[in-house]
Amino acid sequence: MDAQVAVPAASAAGAAPFVGLELDETLAGSLEALEFLGGLRVASVTAGSPAEAAGIRAGDRVVRVNAIELSRLDQWAALLAA
C-alpha cells in the first residue's frame, strides 16, 4: 500500500515533527537463509496521528520517504530532524 502522511512542521521548540509511528529494523527468515525485507517495519501507530489518518497500521513497512529509501532507523531520525 502506498500511503502519504502529512507531516507537520517541527515545533517552535525545535522538536521533531509528530508523525505517530514507532518503527524498527527487522530481518526475516531462518539462520540458514536470512532475507532482508527492506524498509522499516511499523511497530505501532498512535491513535489520532497523521499516520493513522493515512491508513498506516502496525506491521506495514516504510520503504521510502519522498525519493529516499529507508533501511535504518537513523535515516528516519535524520529525515524528521531536517
N, C-alpha and C positions, 0 to 999 in steps of 0.2 A: 504494500500500500504506500503510495506517495502521499505525504501529508505536509501541509505548510503550517508552521506555527508563527503567529505574530509575536515577536519578542520585544517587550517594552524596553525602552532605553534604560541605561544604568541610572540608579537613583542619584540625587544630588550629593549624597554622602560618598559616592564612588563605589557603591556595592554593585556586584554583578547583577544583570537583569534577571528577573524571576521567570523561569520557563515552566517549572513544575515537574521536572524529570529527575529521577535518580538513575544513573547509567552505570554499567560495569563492563569490563572487558571479559570476554568468555572464549573458551575453546570447547569444541565438541568432539566426541569420538572416543576411541579407546586408546590405551597405551600403545597398541600396535599400529594404529592409523589415526593420528590426530588430524582433524580437518578444521582449518580456521574459517569461521563463518563470515568474517569481515564486519566492520561496523562495531557499534556499541549496543549492548542489549539494554533495553529499558527495564530496570528492576522494579520501579514503581512510578506512578503518576499521581500528583497531588490533585485532590478533588477541587474543582473550580479553577484550575490553572489553564493557561493558554494551551498547554499540551493536551489536556483533557478535551478542551473545546475543539481541537483539531482532530480528535478521534484516536489519539495515540494511546495504546494500552500496554500494560506490563507484558513483557515477552516480545514486543516489537523490537526492531533493530533500527538504529540511526546509522545510516551508512555514509551520508554526506550532508553538509550544511552549505547551501549555495553550491559552489563547484568544488568545495574542499572535502575530500574523502576522509572519514574518521576511522581510526583503528585503536587509538589510545585515549585514555581519559584526559591526559594533559592537553591534547588537541582541543577537546571540548572546552576545557577550562580557559584556554587561550582565546577561543572564539568568544566566549562570554565576557572576558575581560577587555576585549578590543572595543 
